[in-house]
């Protein structure tokens, strides 16, 4: 038993830190098209946006913890909205970074994922994503949110453990493309809502109250981060 465990651990470490072969060029293009198809049509976006909400609220939660705030819970709702609650000073750099991390989290996660794929670390990407989702599951405070995160993390876990290299590669590329494309649309949706006088308590408006910087400039930052991430990440993914 001891020798088996001693052999398994190095094998697992080698699997995590090792590199995997790049997928065929057609797989990279096909996954990009599939990701676009999940983001552009409104009916599909109403469903797929749940995954972006997981990344959005997960970004709030992670940065809250990293800046020393106390994360008390995360809720995900069936209308693709979400809420992350943390305790701490209602002002200062920690609060500002926490508020700014929602809209920027999906595209930055996509950019980081593209960097890992460019380096050939497909398995590592899948395991890191699974670990983050399972950690987030502990902080979910409603049934719909728990079900959504459980299904998502379960999918990652099944693919990373049971699927072959080509399926893992296709899945990883599809996820990263989706984060890059899906990270762009929410900022435009927020801009449209604000132009109609809605979303008065959005992240951009909260940041405006915290920093006395106009909400429009924070919205510009969200656009800049998402579009630059898409351009940079897309270049990495297309380096075949």
C-alpha positions in Angstrom: 0.0 0.0 0.0 2.7 2.4 1.0 4.7 1.7 -2.2 1.6 2.2 -4.3 0.9 5.6 -2.7 4.5 6.6 -3.1 4.4 5.8 -6.8 0.9 7.4 -7.4 1.8 10.7 -5.9 4.8 11.4 -8.2 2.7 10.2 -11.1 -0.1 12.6 -10.2 2.4 15.5 -9.8 4.0 14.7 -13.2 0.5 14.6 -14.7 -0.4 18.0 -13.3 2.9 19.8 -14.0 3.6 18.1 -17.3 2.6 19.4 -20.7 0.1 17.9 -23.2 0.2 18.1 -27.0 -1.7 20.9 -28.6 -5.0 19.9 -30.3 -5.4 19.9 -34.0 -6.0 23.4 -35.5 -9.5 22.5 -36.5 -10.3 21.8 -32.8 -9.2 25.2 -31.8 -11.3 26.9 -34.5 -14.3 24.6 -33.8 -14.2 25.4 -30.1 -14.1 29.1 -30.8 -17.1 28.9 -33.0 -19.0 26.8 -30.4 -18.1 29.4 -27.7 -19.4 32.2 -29.9 -22.6 30.2 -30.5 -23.1 30.0 -26.8 -22.6 33.8 -26.3 -24.2 35.6 -29.2 -27.7 34.2 -29.6 -29.9 35.6 -26.8 -31.7 32.4 -26.0 -28.5 30.4 -25.5 -26.9 33.3 -23.7 -29.7 33.3 -21.1 -28.6 29.8 -20.1 -24.8 30.0 -20.7 -24.5 33.3 -18.8 -24.9 31.3 -15.6 -21.3 30.1 -16.1 -20.1 33.8 -16.4 -22.0 34.6 -13.2 -20.1 31.9 -11.4 -16.8 33.5 -12.5 -18.1 37.0 -11.7 -19.2 36.2 -8.2 -16.2 33.9 -7.7 -14.0 36.9 -8.6 -15.7 39.0 -5.9 -15.3 36.3 -3.4 -11.7 35.5 -4.1 -10.5 39.1 -4.1 -12.5 39.8 -0.9 -10.5 37.0 0.8 -7.2 38.1 -0.7 -7.7 41.6 0.6 -8.5 40.5 4.1 -12.3 40.8 4.1 -14.5 38.0 5.6 -16.5 36.2 3.0 -19.9 35.3 4.4 -21.6 33.8 1.4 -22.4 33.8 -2.3 -25.8 33.4 -4.0 -26.4 32.6 -7.7 -29.9 33.1 -9.1 -31.8 31.6 -12.0 -32.0 35.0 -13.7 -28.2 34.9 -14.0 -27.8 37.5 -11.3 -25.7 36.9 -8.2 -24.7 38.4 -4.9 -21.5 38.1 -2.9 -21.5 39.3 0.7 -18.3 40.0 2.7 -17.6 41.8 6.0 -15.1 44.5 6.5 -14.6 48.2 6.1 -17.2 49.6 3.7 -14.5 51.7 2.1 -10.8 51.5 1.2 -8.7 49.6 -1.2 -10.0 46.2 -0.2 -13.6 47.2 -0.9 -12.6 48.9 -4.2 -10.7 45.8 -5.5 -13.6 43.5 -4.4 -16.2 45.6 -6.2 -13.9 45.9 -9.3 -13.2 42.2 -9.6 -16.7 41.0 -10.7 -16.8 42.1 -14.4 -13.1 41.7 -14.8 -12.9 38.1 -13.4 -14.3 36.1 -16.4 -12.0 37.7 -19.0 -9.0 37.6 -16.8 -9.6 34.0 -16.0 -9.9 33.4 -19.7 -6.6 35.2 -20.3 -4.9 33.1 -17.6 -6.4 29.9 -19.1 -5.1 30.9 -22.5 -1.6 31.3 -21.1 -1.8 27.8 -19.5 -3.0 26.3 -22.8 -0.3 28.1 -24.8 2.2 26.5 -22.4 0.6 23.1 -22.9 -0.8 22.7 -19.4 -4.2 21.4 -20.3 -4.6 19.1 -17.3 -3.3 21.7 -14.9 -6.0 24.1 -16.1 -8.8 21.6 -15.6 -7.6 20.7 -12.1 -7.2 24.3 -11.0 -10.6 25.2 -12.4 -12.1 22.2 -10.5 -10.4 23.2 -7.2 -11.7 26.8 -7.5 -15.2 25.6 -8.2 -15.2 23.2 -5.2 -13.8 25.9 -3.0 -16.6 28.2 -4.2 -19.2 25.6 -3.5 -18.5 25.8 0.2 -19.5 29.4 0.2 -22.7 29.1 -1.8 -25.8 30.0 0.3 -28.8 29.0 -1.9 -30.0 25.8 -3.5 -29.9 27.0 -7.1 -26.4 28.3 -6.7 -25.2 25.1 -5.1 -26.8 23.0 -7.9 -25.2 25.2 -10.6 -21.7 25.1 -9.1 -22.0 21.4 -8.3 -22.9 20.5 -11.9 -20.2 22.7 -13.3 -17.5 21.3 -11.0 -18.7 17.8 -11.6 -18.3 18.3 -15.3 -14.7 19.5 -14.9 -13.9 16.6 -12.6 -15.3 14.0 -14.9 -13.5 15.4 -17.9 -10.2 15.8 -16.1 -10.3 12.2 -14.6 -12.0 10.1 -17.3 -11.7 11.8 -20.7 -8.9 11.2 -23.1 -6.3 13.8 -24.1 -8.1 15.0 -27.2 -11.4 15.4 -25.3 -9.7 17.2 -22.5 -8.0 19.6 -24.9 -11.3 20.3 -26.7 -13.1 20.9 -23.5 -10.4 23.2 -22.1 -10.2 25.3 -25.2 -14.0 25.6 -25.4 -14.1 26.8 -21.7 -11.3 29.4 -22.2 -12.9 30.7 -25.5 -16.2 30.9 -23.7 -14.7 33.0 -20.8 -13.0 35.3 -23.3 -16.1 35.9 -25.5 -18.5 35.7 -22.6 -16.4 38.1 -20.6 -17.1 40.8 -23.2 -20.9 40.8 -23.3 -21.8 41.7 -19.7 -20.1 45.1 -19.8 -22.1 46.0 -22.9 -25.3 44.8 -21.2 -24.5 46.9 -18.2 -23.9 49.9 -20.5 -27.2 49.4 -22.2 -29.0 49.2 -18.8 -27.4 52.3 -17.5 -28.3 54.2 -20.7 -31.9 53.4 -19.9 -31.6 54.6 -16.4 -31.4 51.1 -14.8 -28.7 49.2 -12.8 -28.3 52.1 -10.4 -26.6 49.8 -7.9 -24.3 48.1 -10.3 -20.6 47.4 -9.6 -19.7 50.5 -11.6 -22.0 52.7 -9.6 -20.8 51.2 -6.3 -17.2 51.9 -7.4 -18.2 55.5 -8.3 -19.5 56.0 -4.8 -16.4 54.4 -3.3 -13.9 56.4 -5.3 -15.7 59.5 -6.6 -14.7 58.5 -10.1 -17.6 58.6 -12.6 -19.2 55.2 -13.2 -18.7 55.6 -16.9 -14.9 55.4 -16.4 -15.3 52.2 -14.4 -17.4 50.9 -17.2 -14.7 51.8 -19.6 -12.2 49.8 -17.5 -14.5 46.8 -17.7 -14.6 47.1 -21.5 -10.8 47.6 -21.7 -10.1 44.6 -19.6 -12.5 42.3 -21.4 -11.5 43.4 -24.9 -7.8 43.3 -24.2 -8.1 39.9 -22.6 -10.0 38.6 -25.7 -7.3 40.0 -28.1 -4.4 38.7 -26.0 -6.0 35.4 -25.1 -7.2 34.8 -28.6 -3.7 35.3 -30.0 -2.3 32.7 -27.6 -5.0 30.2 -28.4 -4.5 30.6 -32.2 -0.7 30.1 -32.0 -0.9 26.6 -33.5 
